[in-house]
Amino acid sequence: MTSTEAWTSTTTPSEIAARLRGAGRVLVVTHMKPDGDAAGSSLGLARAINLMPGKRAEVAYAGPMPAWLHPLREGTPTRIWERDGGPTEEPDAIVVIDTGSWSQLEAFRAYVEPRAARAIIIDHHRRGDAGVAAARWIDVEAAAACQMAAGVCCLLLGCLPEHLPHEVAAPLYLGLATDTGWFRHSNVTADVMRLAGDLLEAGVDANALYQTVEQQDTPARLRLLARALASLSIEENGRIGIVRITRRDMAETGAGASETGGFVDLPQTIASVKASVFLSEADPAEYSLPAGSPLTKVSVRTKTDLIDADVACRALGGGGHRRAAGARVRGTLDEAAAQILAALAPMVRAMEQRR
């Protein structure tokens, strides 16, 4: 079942905690190419489960891995799906966190789909596939999946956020910080800041996390960044900014696909730009497509609710949040650019008419 009408909650945090307390083995999966929220929520939840007697949780990752994730996942049982495959022992429960979309779970689908009855979704996105899991807790008002995971962790360990063990609090803070742009985006609320403060009280070293994630660039990334900036185009009378990266750019600079984080935000620094787009050529082999098949990843960020990134990306088969969304287009960079402009332009023009 994939209807968007069915994308609703069917369980509660308390019920999820009860199910996890009754599970001996738990597999936690998140979307391919994990970002800070995916990594933080999956690691935080798995560590909380593993602190309970007689429990074992492990996290599975797939797709390009950011370099900063390797040291952060130390001490937590993890598997890289392409290398390790599925668990050797059958899990009692599967938690799918920070996504509920098959398009973001392609590597895991053959394993997760037959086990949907014992799967649990914890997600904050506006769209997903209900068939991924029978039990779903969806909170589109949450700034990050880590905000939701923190509540489950507290229920599992019977404590307040400020009393969470440091090894649980740290990844939760990471996801909360990165999904809010280090507390700069419009999804920052009083509840977000209260939770961040509680996690700091638990002993999180915010500066160390920032250095680990944001200050580990390679020379190759900066060379790739220069190419992205050089590609900048401005559309719709300055309201839409687009940057793009080709696979040739990555090959010639020596940068990897995981080193493009934050590129979508570059055009937003321009005062007139209200919608920022990042286009990157993807390797079709990563998605089991024939060699030579053109494939483009699209990321969109907006500065105003009058331009809905989720609606725009749904027109391309993707989705996400009102201010941040993405899609994959079976086409070239130019074809993807034309499609996303066609989706965004009417909203930009409607916004202008309201001024």
C-alpha positions as a Python dict, from the first residue, in 0.01 Angstrom:
ca = {
    (1, 'M'): (0, 0, 0),
    (2, 'T'): (147, 337, -99),
    (3, 'S'): (-143, 582, -90),
    (4, 'T'): (-62, 914, 71),
    (5, 'E'): (-406, 909, 235),
    (6, 'A'): (-289, 619, 451),
    (7, 'W'): (21, 807, 569),
    (8, 'T'): (-106, 855, 925),
    (9, 'S'): (-2, 750, 1273),
    (10, 'T'): (-124, 414, 1397),
    (11, 'T'): (70, 401, 1725),
    (12, 'T'): (211, 621, 2001),
    (13, 'P'): (555, 671, 2157),
    (14, 'S'): (444, 478, 2466),
    (15, 'E'): (326, 184, 2255),
    (16, 'I'): (652, 188, 2058),
    (17, 'A'): (854, 180, 2381),
    (18, 'A'): (644, -110, 2508),
    (19, 'R'): (703, -306, 2187),
    (20, 'L'): (1076, -243, 2201),
    (21, 'R'): (1093, -347, 2565),
    (22, 'G'): (938, -678, 2460),
    (23, 'A'): (1179, -734, 2171),
    (24, 'G'): (1504, -921, 2225),
    (25, 'R'): (1659, -827, 1890),
    (26, 'V'): (1593, -501, 1707),
    (27, 'L'): (1713, -386, 1366),
    (28, 'V'): (1714, -9, 1308),
    (29, 'V'): (1726, 118, 950),
    (30, 'T'): (1713, 466, 803),
    (31, 'H'): (1725, 621, 460),
    (32, 'M'): (2010, 559, 220),
    (33, 'K'): (2293, 813, 222),
    (34, 'P'): (2235, 894, 591),
    (35, 'D'): (2252, 1255, 704),
    (36, 'G'): (2291, 1389, 1057),
    (37, 'D'): (1932, 1325, 1159),
    (38, 'A'): (1925, 974, 1013),
    (39, 'A'): (2252, 883, 1182),
    (40, 'G'): (2171, 1054, 1509),
    (41, 'S'): (1824, 911, 1552),
    (42, 'S'): (1928, 557, 1457),
    (43, 'L'): (2237, 556, 1680),
    (44, 'G'): (2060, 719, 1974),
    (45, 'L'): (1771, 473, 1965),
    (46, 'A'): (1993, 167, 1918),
    (47, 'R'): (2217, 271, 2207),
    (48, 'A'): (1920, 324, 2436),
    (49, 'I'): (1787, -23, 2353),
    (50, 'N'): (2129, -179, 2412),
    (51, 'L'): (2145, -25, 2759),
    (52, 'M'): (1848, -240, 2862),
    (53, 'P'): (1932, -588, 2998),
    (54, 'G'): (1899, -871, 2750),
    (55, 'K'): (1847, -650, 2444),
    (56, 'R'): (2050, -621, 2126),
    (57, 'A'): (1993, -356, 1864),
    (58, 'E'): (2200, -291, 1555),
    (59, 'V'): (2179, -22, 1288),
    (60, 'A'): (2193, -83, 914),
    (61, 'Y'): (2316, 182, 671),
    (62, 'A'): (2324, 188, 292),
    (63, 'G'): (2443, 419, 18),
    (64, 'P'): (2727, 671, 33),
    (65, 'M'): (2844, 718, 392),
    (66, 'P'): (2962, 1057, 520),
    (67, 'A'): (3315, 1036, 656),
    (68, 'W'): (3212, 1180, 991),
    (69, 'L'): (2977, 888, 1057),
    (70, 'H'): (3253, 631, 1091),
    (71, 'P'): (3394, 757, 1423),
    (72, 'L'): (3048, 843, 1559),
    (73, 'R'): (2913, 491, 1512),
    (74, 'E'): (3199, 328, 1702),
    (75, 'G'): (3074, 119, 1992),
    (76, 'T'): (2736, 59, 1831),
    (77, 'P'): (2664, -261, 1635),
    (78, 'T'): (2623, -148, 1274),
    (79, 'R'): (2620, -310, 935),
    (80, 'I'): (2676, -167, 588),
    (81, 'W'): (2406, -336, 383),
    (82, 'E'): (2595, -352, 55),
    (83, 'R'): (2886, -523, 231),
    (84, 'D'): (2725, -719, 516),
    (85, 'G'): (2372, -788, 394),
    (86, 'G'): (2091, -856, 640),
    (87, 'P'): (2117, -982, 998),
    (88, 'T'): (2208, -1346, 1046),
    (89, 'E'): (1944, -1377, 1320),
    (90, 'E'): (1582, -1278, 1274),
    (91, 'P'): (1491, -950, 1451),
    (92, 'D'): (1185, -931, 1674),
    (93, 'A'): (1124, -574, 1562),
    (94, 'I'): (1245, -343, 1286),
    (95, 'V'): (1248, 32, 1340),
    (96, 'V'): (1250, 249, 1027),
    (97, 'I'): (1349, 599, 1134),
    (98, 'D'): (1367, 937, 957),
    (99, 'T'): (1187, 802, 652),
    (100, 'G'): (893, 591, 554),
    (101, 'S'): (943, 597, 180),
    (102, 'W'): (1038, 294, -27),
    (103, 'S'): (1229, 521, -263),
    (104, 'Q'): (1468, 600, 22),
    (105, 'L'): (1482, 239, 141),
    (106, 'E'): (1557, 64, -188),
    (107, 'A'): (1854, -129, -50),
    (108, 'F'): (1645, -265, 237),
    (109, 'R'): (1311, -320, 66),
    (110, 'A'): (1349, -690, -13),
    (111, 'Y'): (1429, -754, 353),
    (112, 'V'): (1186, -512, 522),
    (113, 'E'): (874, -558, 309),
    (114, 'P'): (801, -922, 410),
    (115, 'R'): (848, -813, 773),
    (116, 'A'): (623, -506, 764),
    (117, 'A'): (397, -652, 1034),
    (118, 'R'): (680, -626, 1287),
    (119, 'A'): (817, -296, 1155),
    (120, 'I'): (773, 44, 1320),
    (121, 'I'): (808, 382, 1148),
    (122, 'I'): (924, 690, 1339),
    (123, 'D'): (921, 979, 1094),
    (124, 'H'): (853, 1351, 1057),
    (125, 'H'): (808, 1375, 680),
    (126, 'R'): (480, 1472, 517),
    (127, 'R'): (476, 1184, 269),
    (128, 'G'): (561, 817, 286),
    (129, 'D'): (449, 465, 201),
    (130, 'A'): (223, 320, 465),
    (131, 'G'): (308, -31, 350),
    (132, 'V'): (659, -1, 494),
    (133, 'A'): (531, -68, 846),
    (134, 'A'): (207, -155, 1018),
    (135, 'A'): (295, 63, 1318),
    (136, 'R'): (364, 426, 1237),
    (137, 'W'): (430, 733, 1450),
    (138, 'I'): (437, 1035, 1222),
    (139, 'D'): (482, 1387, 1355),
    (140, 'V'): (524, 1640, 1074),
    (141, 'E'): (561, 1918, 1331),
    (142, 'A'): (881, 1765, 1468),
    (143, 'A'): (1192, 1951, 1355),
    (144, 'A'): (1391, 1626, 1335),
    (145, 'A'): (1345, 1254, 1379),
    (146, 'C'): (1587, 1291, 1670),
    (147, 'Q'): (1329, 1503, 1849),
    (148, 'M'): (1092, 1206, 1830),
    (149, 'A'): (1361, 949, 1907),
    (150, 'A'): (1457, 1139, 2222),
    (151, 'G'): (1108, 1084, 2359),
    (152, 'V'): (1121, 710, 2291),
    (153, 'C'): (1470, 686, 2445),
    (154, 'C'): (1345, 858, 2760),
    (155, 'L'): (1054, 616, 2784),
    (156, 'L'): (1284, 316, 2737),
    (157, 'L'): (1534, 429, 3000),
    (158, 'G'): (1283, 587, 3238),
    (159, 'C'): (1449, 926, 3256),
    (160, 'L'): (1420, 1288, 3149),
    (161, 'P'): (1623, 1412, 2851),
    (162, 'E'): (1877, 1586, 3073),
    (163, 'H'): (1949, 1252, 3240),
    (164, 'L'): (2003, 1049, 2924),
    (165, 'P'): (2341, 875, 2910),
    (166, 'H'): (2595, 1077, 2717),
    (167, 'E'): (2634, 814, 2444),
    (168, 'V'): (2259, 840, 2374),
    (169, 'A'): (2231, 1218, 2410),
    (170, 'A'): (2521, 1301, 2176),
    (171, 'P'): (2381, 1153, 1851),
    (172, 'L'): (2035, 1290, 1935),
    (173, 'Y'): (2182, 1639, 1967),
    (174, 'L'): (2366, 1589, 1638),
    (175, 'G'): (2047, 1513, 1448),
    (176, 'L'): (1856, 1794, 1613),
    (177, 'A'): (2133, 2040, 1528),
    (178, 'T'): (2191, 1934, 1168),
    (179, 'D'): (1823, 1916, 1071),
    (180, 'T'): (1775, 2271, 1197),
    (181, 'G'): (2089, 2403, 1027),
    (182, 'W'): (2257, 2428, 1366),
    (183, 'F'): (1948, 2604, 1499),
    (184, 'R'): (1915, 2856, 1214),
    (185, 'H'): (1620, 2720, 1012),
    (186, 'S'): (1252, 2802, 1040),
    (187, 'N'): (1178, 2470, 1210),
    (188, 'V'): (1347, 2588, 1531),
    (189, 'T'): (1089, 2616, 1809),
    (190, 'A'): (1095, 2665, 2183),
    (191, 'D'): (1059, 2287, 2224),
    (192, 'V'): (1362, 2231, 2000),
    (193, 'M'): (1574, 2469, 2204),
    (194, 'R'): (1453, 2319, 2533),
    (195, 'L'): (1549, 1970, 2415),
    (196, 'A'): (1886, 2097, 2292),
    (197, 'G'): (1948, 2252, 2632),
    (198, 'D'): (1849, 1930, 2808),
    (199, 'L'): (2087, 1728, 2591),
    (200, 'L'): (2367, 1973, 2668),
    (201, 'E'): (2283, 1926, 3036),
    (202, 'A'): (2329, 1552, 2976),
    (203, 'G'): (2691, 1621, 2887),
    (204, 'V'): (2693, 1669, 2510),
    (205, 'D'): (2998, 1853, 2378),
    (206, 'A'): (2833, 2063, 2108),
    (207, 'N'): (3155, 2216, 1982),
    (208, 'A'): (3321, 1877, 1940),
    (209, 'L'): (3022, 1752, 1739),
    (210, 'Y'): (3028, 2062, 1521),
    (211, 'Q'): (3397, 2015, 1450),
    (212, 'T'): (3345, 1645, 1372),
    (213, 'V'): (3063, 1707, 1125),
    (214, 'E'): (3115, 2055, 984),
    (215, 'Q'): (3489, 2114, 1004),
    (216, 'Q'): (3627, 1803, 840),
    (217, 'D'): (3623, 1914, 479),
    (218, 'T'): (3881, 1784, 235),
    (219, 'P'): (4052, 1995, -32),
    (220, 'A'): (3848, 1796, -284),
    (221, 'R'): (3522, 1917, -131),
    (222, 'L'): (3633, 2279, -155),
    (223, 'R'): (3729, 2228, -519),
    (224, 'L'): (3386, 2077, -581),
    (225, 'L'): (3226, 2367, -394),
    (226, 'A'): (3401, 2608, -630),
    (227, 'R'): (3250, 2427, -927),
    (228, 'A'): (2905, 2438, -769),
    (229, 'L'): (2937, 2814, -716),
    (230, 'A'): (3060, 2860, -1072),
    (231, 'S'): (2749, 2683, -1200),
    (232, 'L'): (2509, 2923, -1025),
    (233, 'S'): (2212, 3037, -1232),
    (234, 'I'): (1938, 3274, -1121),
    (235, 'E'): (1584, 3230, -1249),
    (236, 'E'): (1241, 3389, -1212),
    (237, 'N'): (1365, 3745, -1167),
    (238, 'G'): (1611, 3646, -899),
    (239, 'R'): (1373, 3435, -691),
    (240, 'I'): (1516, 3090, -772),
    (241, 'G'): (1884, 3002, -749),
    (242, 'I'): (2021, 2679, -895),
    (243, 'V'): (2360, 2516, -852),
    (244, 'R'): (2461, 2189, -1012),
    (245, 'I'): (2734, 1926, -1002),
    (246, 'T'): (2818, 1667, -1266),
    (247, 'R'): (2979, 1329, -1215),
    (248, 'R'): (3270, 1466, -1416),
    (249, 'D'): (3306, 1746, -1158),
    (250, 'M'): (3332, 1487, -883),
    (251, 'A'): (3581, 1276, -1075),
    (252, 'E'): (3805, 1569, -1164),
    (253, 'T'): (3805, 1718, -815),
    (254, 'G'): (3839, 1383, -640),
    (255, 'A'): (3531, 1448, -425),
    (256, 'G'): (3275, 1185, -336),
    (257, 'A'): (2896, 1195, -349),
    (258, 'S'): (2884, 1233, 29),
    (259, 'E'): (3076, 1562, 11),
    (260, 'T'): (2795, 1773, -134),
    (261, 'G'): (2620, 1837, 197),
    (262, 'G'): (2508, 2198, 231),
    (263, 'F'): (2543, 2281, -139),
    (264, 'V'): (2167, 2332, -165),
    (265, 'D'): (2192, 2618, 84),
    (266, 'L'): (2443, 2818, -121),
    (267, 'P'): (2194, 3023, -332),
    (268, 'Q'): (1993, 3108, -20),
    (269, 'T'): (2263, 3354, 84),
    (270, 'I'): (2147, 3576, -206),
    (271, 'A'): (1895, 3830, -76),
    (272, 'S'): (1650, 3798, -366),
    (273, 'V'): (1645, 3416, -376),
    (274, 'K'): (1341, 3255, -215),
    (275, 'A'): (1392, 2900, -345),
    (276, 'S'): (1728, 2725, -370),
    (277, 'V'): (1788, 2418, -587),
    (278, 'F'): (2082, 2178, -599),
    (279, 'L'): (2109, 1932, -889),
    (280, 'S'): (2364, 1653, -893),
    (281, 'E'): (2425, 1374, -1141),
    (282, 'A'): (2389, 1038, -969),
    (283, 'D'): (2550, 705, -1046),
    (284, 'P'): (2274, 485, -1193),
    (285, 'A'): (2448, 176, -1055),
    (286, 'E'): (2369, 291, -701),
    (287, 'Y'): (2000, 250, -785),
    (288, 'S'): (2024, -67, -992),
    (289, 'L'): (1972, 121, -1318),
    (290, 'P'): (2144, 31, -1645),
    (291, 'A'): (2479, 195, -1707),
    (292, 'G'): (2443, 522, -1893),
    (293, 'S'): (2092, 591, -1765),
    (294, 'P'): (2072, 963, -1686),
    (295, 'L'): (1976, 1020, -1323),
    (296, 'T'): (1966, 1349, -1133),
    (297, 'K'): (1917, 1413, -763),
    (298, 'V'): (1717, 1726, -684),
    (299, 'S'): (1724, 1909, -349),
    (300, 'V'): (1511, 2214, -275),
    (301, 'R'): (1511, 2464, 12),
    (302, 'T'): (1277, 2761, 46),
    (303, 'K'): (1271, 3072, 263),
    (304, 'T'): (893, 3108, 273),
    (305, 'D'): (591, 2885, 321),
    (306, 'L'): (444, 3045, 7),
    (307, 'I'): (685, 2827, -192),
    (308, 'D'): (625, 2467, -87),
    (309, 'A'): (931, 2248, -152),
    (310, 'D'): (732, 1934, -76),
    (311, 'V'): (467, 2011, -336),
    (312, 'A'): (732, 2099, -595),
    (313, 'C'): (928, 1779, -539),
    (314, 'R'): (615, 1564, -538),
    (315, 'A'): (562, 1679, -895),
    (316, 'L'): (894, 1505, -967),
    (317, 'G'): (807, 1190, -771),
    (318, 'G'): (976, 1292, -445),
    (319, 'G'): (873, 1494, -143),
    (320, 'G'): (975, 1598, 206),
    (321, 'H'): (893, 1907, 410),
    (322, 'R'): (740, 2243, 323),
    (323, 'R'): (1078, 2417, 336),
    (324, 'A'): (1306, 2125, 246),
    (325, 'A'): (1243, 1840, 3),
    (326, 'G'): (1405, 1629, -265),
    (327, 'A'): (1348, 1398, -559),
    (328, 'R'): (1525, 1182, -815),
    (329, 'V'): (1463, 1243, -1182),
    (330, 'R'): (1529, 986, -1455),
    (331, 'G'): (1685, 1248, -1679),
    (332, 'T'): (1976, 1481, -1735),
    (333, 'L'): (2065, 1785, -1527),
    (334, 'D'): (1901, 2012, -1785),
    (335, 'E'): (1585, 1801, -1792),
    (336, 'A'): (1567, 1798, -1412),
    (337, 'A'): (1625, 2174, -1401),
    (338, 'A'): (1338, 2231, -1642),
    (339, 'Q'): (1106, 2009, -1437),
    (340, 'I'): (1180, 2166, -1100),
    (341, 'L'): (1155, 2517, -1246),
    (342, 'A'): (816, 2428, -1392),
    (343, 'A'): (704, 2314, -1047),
    (344, 'L'): (843, 2611, -855),
    (345, 'A'): (770, 2896, -1096),
    (346, 'P'): (390, 2910, -1043),
    (347, 'M'): (439, 2936, -667),
    (348, 'V'): (698, 3209, -711),
    (349, 'R'): (466, 3406, -939),
    (350, 'A'): (174, 3363, -700),
    (351, 'M'): (395, 3489, -418),
    (352, 'E'): (487, 3795, -623),
    (353, 'Q'): (122, 3872, -690),
    (354, 'R'): (53, 3874, -316),
    (355, 'R'): (320, 4135, -250),
}
